Amino acid sequence: MPALHTSTLVAALIAAMKGALTAHWNLAQPYATTEARKLSETARLIVTGYAKGEINAAQAKILVRMQANAAQAVLTAIATIGMIAAQDAVNAALGVLKTAVNTAAGVALI
């Protein structure tokens, strides 16, 4: 099973979020960076849990959705970032996260 490199994943998640939050990046950057780290940690836990047989694909999807909802709530809380911009940022990060988790797990897990 390929390894999940969390530092590389965090950088890719931040890049995806920055692309979606260009107009708001100066304000959103510290929050987006923190949420990217949380998403990456969730991915690591999913891959590890799946490899150990502790979680299945349905549970993995639930875990990702829960963290994505938390990330969206944080980004939406910033007054000048609208709901659509926050959702776009989270969706961009989730696309990167899905590829990384599925590649590391060796199956279409999420």
N, C-alpha and C positions, 0 to 999 in steps of 0.2 A: 504494500500500500504506500503511495507517495506521501511524503511528509507535508504537513501544513506549516509553513513558515509564517508565524504570526507577525513578525516585524515587517515582512514584505507585504503581507495581507493588509496590515494597518495603513501602510503607505498607499496601496491601491485603493482602499476604501476612502481615504482622505482625498485622493485625486478625483475619485468619482463624485464625492460630495461637493468638492470645490467647483467642479464643472457645472453642477446643478445650482450652486449658490453663488455664482460669480458676482452678481450685483450686491450680495449681502456678505461676501466672504470675510471682510475685515471684522465684522461683528460676530459672525457665526463660527469663525475658525476655532476658537478654544473649545466651544461646545461640540462642534463636529468632530474634532480630534478625539475628545473624550469618548464620544459615542462610537467612533470607529474602533477605538481600543476595546470597548465593551462588545461590539459585534464580533471582533476578531477572537476575543476570549470565548464568546458563545460558540463560535465555529470550532475552536480547539476542543471545547468540552463535548461538542456533538461528535466530532471525528473520533475522539478518544472513547466516548461512551458507546458509539456504534461498533468500534473495533473490539470492545470488550463484551459486546452483546447486551449492554445495559439499556440501550435505547434503540428504537426502530425508526423508520422513515417518517411515520406519522408524528411521533414524538419530536423528532428533529425539526419538522416543519412548525410545530407548535412553539418550540423553544425560539426559533428564529423569528416568528411572528411576534412573540412576546417582547423580545429585545427590540425589534423594529418599531413596535408601538411605543416603547419607552423612549427610543431615540427620537421618534417623531414628536412626542410630547415635549421633550427637552428643546428641540429646535423650534417648535411652534411657540414655546413660551417666550422666546425672544421677540419683543414687540414688533420689530420691523421686518421680521421674516414671516411671510404669509404661509398659510396652510399648504398651498400648492407648492411653494418653493421647498418647504420642509419635506413634503411627501416625495417630491422629485429627488431630493438629496438622499433620502432613505432608500428609494427605489434604485437609484444609481448604485448605492453601496450594496444593496441586496443582490444585484446582478453579479457584482464582483464576488461577494460572499458565496453565492450559490455555486459558481464555477470552482472556487477554491475548495469548498467542502466536498463537492461531488468528485473532484479530481483526487483529493486526498483520501476519500473513502473508497474510491474505485467503483462507485455506483451512483446512480441518480438518487441521492438521498434526500435532497431538498430542492 
